[in-house]
């Protein structure tokens, strides 16, 4: 069995682009439509946890866990497709945002607190 290269966000992004192109879906994959689809998929992920207690949400059955995995994958795929259409480097954007968050939420003021930075 030949060894495969490890998957990367870049390779997955390319696979997803080819998947959409083969189906001629580029016409539907506008930033607006992809953002809306991403929101819908995020809501479907949220629905998996609706009415569960925090404890139940941490101990999902095998079937519920599979459903959560599928919704998480849908969120990732739409997000990655959106970054492709808008030519955004997702990892670079995430690192930049983490730096901003580190300034907004300094450890000394944020450790153990869920309070928003603007409400401290």
Buried (B, 14 or more C-beta within 10 A) or exposed (E): EEEEEEEEBEEBBEEBBEEBEEEEEEEEBEEEBBBEBBEEBBEBBEEBBEEEEEEEBEEBEEEBEEBBEBBBEBBBBBBBBBBBBEEEEBEEEEEEEEEEEEEEBEEEEBEEEEEEEEEE
